[in-house]
Amino acid sequence: MNGDIASAGKDDKRAAYMIRLLKLDDGSLRIQRREALGAVFTPDFLETATDEELKRLKDVYALRDGRGMRDSFGHVLVRYIDQLLIPRKADTKGV
């Protein structure tokens, strides 16, 4: 939750290019992403949150307002929740 940005795939050259082109790895954006993540995902919350709670939270941050816009950094929060849910799915496959 350090606010860094990376392409979803290690070899995704187009995503890496867009990150550089749009300067998405800028220090101020990293700080803003880190603050947005830290405000929602406290250590206590991360320890106790259920998959259902994460999915509901994702739904809230995925909502768009009347102008079709999300909350600031809502897309970052949605993507982080997706990353949290992936390992949980893998943990339950053998059950």
C-alpha positions in Angstrom: 0.0 0.0 0.0 2.8 2.4 -0.8 1.0 4.1 -3.7 3.2 2.7 -6.4 1.7 1.9 -9.8 2.5 -1.1 -12.0 0.9 -2.8 -15.0 -1.2 -5.8 -14.2 1.1 -8.1 -16.2 4.8 -8.1 -15.8 5.4 -8.1 -19.6 2.6 -5.6 -20.4 4.7 -3.1 -22.5 1.7 -1.0 -23.5 0.7 -0.4 -19.8 4.3 0.4 -18.9 4.4 2.9 -21.8 1.1 4.6 -20.7 2.4 4.8 -17.1 5.5 6.6 -18.3 3.6 8.8 -20.9 1.0 10.0 -18.4 3.5 10.2 -15.6 1.4 8.0 -13.3 4.4 7.2 -11.3 4.8 10.8 -10.2 5.7 11.3 -6.5 2.6 13.4 -5.7 0.3 10.8 -7.3 2.0 8.0 -5.3 1.5 10.0 -2.1 -2.2 10.6 -3.0 -2.8 7.0 -3.8 -1.0 5.9 -0.5 -3.2 8.3 1.5 -6.4 7.1 -0.2 -5.5 3.5 0.5 -4.4 4.2 4.0 -7.6 6.0 4.9 -9.7 3.0 4.0 -7.5 0.0 4.6 -6.3 0.3 8.1 -4.4 -2.6 9.6 -7.3 -3.5 11.8 -9.7 -3.5 8.9 -7.4 -5.7 6.8 -7.1 -8.2 9.6 -10.9 -8.6 10.0 -12.5 -7.8 6.7 -14.5 -10.6 5.1 -14.7 -11.2 1.4 -18.3 -10.1 1.5 -17.3 -6.8 3.2 -14.6 -6.2 0.6 -17.0 -6.9 -2.2 -19.5 -4.4 -0.8 -16.8 -1.8 -0.4 -15.7 -2.4 -4.0 -19.3 -1.8 -5.2 -19.4 1.5 -3.3 -16.1 2.8 -4.7 -17.1 1.6 -8.2 -20.2 3.8 -8.2 -20.2 6.8 -10.4 -22.0 10.1 -9.7 -24.4 11.9 -11.9 -21.6 13.1 -14.2 -20.2 9.6 -14.6 -17.3 10.2 -12.2 -16.0 8.1 -9.3 -14.7 9.4 -6.0 -11.1 10.6 -6.2 -8.9 7.5 -6.4 -12.0 5.2 -6.3 -10.5 3.3 -9.2 -7.4 2.7 -7.1 -9.4 1.4 -4.2 -11.4 -0.9 -6.5 -8.2 -2.3 -8.0 -6.6 -2.8 -4.5 -9.7 -4.7 -3.4 -9.4 -6.9 -6.5 -5.8 -7.7 -5.5 -6.9 -8.6 -1.9 -9.6 -11.0 -3.2 -7.4 -12.9 -5.6 -5.2 -14.6 -2.9 -8.3 -15.5 -0.9 -9.8 -17.3 -3.9 -6.6 -19.3 -4.3 -6.6 -20.2 -0.6 -10.1 -21.7 -0.9 -9.6 -23.8 -4.0 -8.3 -26.9 -2.1 -11.2 -26.8 0.4 
